[in-house]
Amino acid sequence: MSHAREVWTRLEAVHAVTYFSPQSREAAKEAGLKGFWMGYFGFRAAPMGAVAPAVVDAVFYNFAPRKVHRALPDAWGFAAPDRLIAVRAAAAAAALRAVSPEADAVAERTAGTLAAAVAAAKPDGRPLFAANRDLPAPDDAVERMWQYCTALREHRGDGHVATLTWSGVDGLEAHVLIGAEHGVPPPLLQESRGWTPEEWDAAVDRLRGRGLLDAAGGLSAEGAALRQRIEADTDRLAAEAYAGLSDDVREQLVADLTPLAEAVAASGVIPYPNPIGLRRDP
């Protein structure tokens, strides 16, 4: 496992409380957002401002456009992006403190390294990272740690989208390939991302026509090689954020984040399997 991937698996667990924790769901509701998905799109897109749904569809990459349009732009009429930015960070920090009494200590130990990584990462072609990077750092230490983790998580995600685009894999096809690789039930990904069974089947046919899936719908040798290449390229692009850190500092960052990521995984807050590809063991 590359260092960039080791860091990502921990960042992802820390970040993901914003989607699944009861604190974040309640915060979205109290802010005026209607239902889980309006909360998801409102919280995650807020750093970009009150953008049109087509922008979110393009940047998030893997949702059926109609699912985005059910939440946006209506969300901006219930709560302004600046309010959602503050609310999401406070809720995420409350969730992290709820799952681990060490959250504040982890925030203190990782603050300098995470800040350095965010500052070193390039924003070129990375809209979600750029938007998150330029947010004011929260005063609260755990909120600040969560925001740094979120910025770095989106840095990797933006690079992943670039890699998928270069590989000729659209958002739906990306889910089909990952589902085939990891054995994720298609209905989970279809429902969470808004794709119909017919659209899923059409994507399967396209990928099979390219030789990436076998007759049973599993990955072919070519499909497995493509998936490995996509992940390796994504890790390579993400690694720039940590290139200026010494090996000791990078290893310490992983060691410091691991207990918090494990506490999130053990808390039951995040379901497994899940549509974001996060595994139970960081």
Disulfide bonds with the S-S distance in Angstrom:
none
